[in-house]
Every structure is written in structure tokens, then in C-alpha cells.
Amino acid sequence: MRMLFPSPREVTIPEAYDGSHRRAYTDRPWIVMSMISTADGAIALEGSSALLGGPSDRDVFLFLHRSADTVFVGAETVRSDNYSPLPLHQRLVVMSSSGDLGRNSEALLAAPNTRVVAGDVRDVVATLEGDVCILEGGPTLNGQMLAADLVDEVCLTIAPRFIAGRSDRAAEGAWAMREPWHLAHVCEDDGFVFLRYLRSA
């Protein structure tokens, strides 16, 4: 992976996505939104975000996913991407009004570190454990989190694809009005562009 900004050089994924700046607040973890999008804004192909990525994107996703204390995700994403129970040192928190977690529902609900929640994201986030939480979508949950000003960092992969059709954006819902975000890095590998943004101070 090559870093293009702020200092051009070859970097490893752990170097590019170093988390030493991530610090929990007194009332919630540091929250990182992790998403992929095509260059024309689609976040899924045939209903799955996994079909958009490549090896480097997958490695970035897994690095961020595995570095979190808590993974926060909507039920539709859990169903479409076939989530499995997490290792016991992590917690999986799923936003769902129905409790339907798809193909792996039985295993997920039996896991002691899976929690299904519903309601206002502000109330849910106040109960999240650990120092770092990875927010993995989908667009409705992302939109709610951004509108509530609960996202501290966005890691966005742009896939070198233009697929037209109809697809949700990375975040949907009410306007999330805030100042422009700070671009922390731009990396590239095999045509994929990796952007990392931090909240403006």
C-alpha cells in the first residue's frame, strides 16, 4: 500500500491505520465508521458490500474490525454479509427491531458477547464497552450516528468501479450538519483509494 498524503511512502496497513490517537471519552468509546463505496457512490453490488472490495480492502476491513473492542452494526448488514460470532475478547452489538440476524442468527444469539439492541443511538452508544468501537453500517445506522454527532473517524475505501444502478449511500437519513472533516491520509493500492477522516477540532 502506498501513502499519497500526507507523506508519500510505502506503508503497511498497521502503520496507515495506527490507532494510538484513539481514546475513549468518559461516556463512550472512540467510534470509527468503516465503509466501502464505488467511485460513483454505491455501497453494495448484488446486495453485498463484499463484492466491491479487493485483497487490500479486505485486509483494511479486517484490521479495523479486529482492532476494536466493540463492533456496532445494523441487522441488515449482519444478514447480507453473514456475520459470525466474534472472539470472546470482542463484543458485537447489533441494532435490530426484529432480532432477525439472518443465516447465523442462532449462533450469534447464543454467543455471550452478542447483544441485540434497539432505540435511540445516543442511548445505545452510552452502553458500549471498551475504548474503540468500529461502526460497520449499514447506511441507516451510519446516518443516525452522524446526525447524533457520535462518529469520531471515518475510514472509507473507494473501489475503482462505476456500476450505476441503484444503491444506498454510505449514510442515509437526516442531515448531519457539521464542519468539514479533516483528511488524515490518502493511500492507494491496485486502484483502490483509502481515505481516513477525523472530526474537525
LINNORKA-V803302 format. One record per backbone hydrogen bond with DSSP energy under -1.0 kcal/mol. NH is the residue of the N-H (numbers start at 1). CO is the residue of the C=O. E is the energy in kcal/mol with one decimal. If there is no record, write none. Layout:
# LINNORKA-V803302
NH;CO;E, NH;CO;E
This chain:
# LINNORKA-V803302
2;188;-2.6, 3;9;-3.3, 4;186;-3.2, 5;186;-1.7, 9;3;-1.6, 11;1;-2.8, 16;12;-2.6, 17;13;-2.6, 18;15;-1.1, 22;19;-1.7, 25;28;-2.6, 30;131;-3.0, 32;133;-2.8, 33;153;-3.1, 34;135;-2.8, 35;155;-2.3, 37;157;-2.6, 38;42;-2.9, 39;159;-1.1, 39;161;-1.5, 41;38;-1.9, 45;48;-2.2, 48;45;-1.5, 52;49;-1.7, 58;54;-2.6, 59;55;-2.2, 60;56;-2.5, 61;57;-2.9, 62;58;-2.7, 63;59;-2.3, 64;60;-2.5, 65;61;-3.0, 66;62;-2.8, 67;63;-1.2, 69;132;-2.1, 70;132;-1.7, 71;91;-3.0, 72;134;-2.8, 73;93;-2.3, 74;137;-3.2, 75;95;-2.2, 78;74;-1.9, 79;75;-2.6, 80;76;-2.7, 81;77;-2.3, 83;78;-1.8, 90;87;-2.2, 91;69;-1.8, 92;113;-2.8, 93;71;-3.1, 94;115;-2.8, 95;73;-2.4, 96;117;-3.2, 105;102;-2.1, 108;104;-2.7, 109;105;-2.9, 110;106;-1.5, 111;107;-1.0, 114;111;-1.5, 115;92;-2.8, 117;94;-3.0, 124;120;-2.0, 125;121;-3.1, 126;122;-1.4, 127;124;-1.9, 128;125;-1.3, 133;30;-3.1, 134;70;-2.5, 135;32;-3.6, 136;72;-2.3, 142;138;-2.7, 143;139;-2.5, 144;140;-2.2, 145;141;-2.4, 146;142;-2.6, 147;143;-2.5, 148;144;-1.7, 149;146;-1.6, 150;145;-2.6, 152;31;-2.3, 153;31;-1.5, 154;197;-2.3, 155;33;-3.3, 156;195;-2.4, 157;35;-2.3, 158;193;-3.3, 159;37;-3.1, 161;159;-2.6, 172;139;-2.5, 182;198;-3.0, 184;196;-2.9, 185;196;-1.4, 186;5;-2.5, 187;194;-2.4, 188;2;-2.4, 189;192;-2.1, 192;189;-2.2, 193;158;-2.1, 194;187;-2.9, 195;156;-3.1, 196;185;-1.9, 197;154;-2.9, 198;182;-2.8, 199;152;-2.0
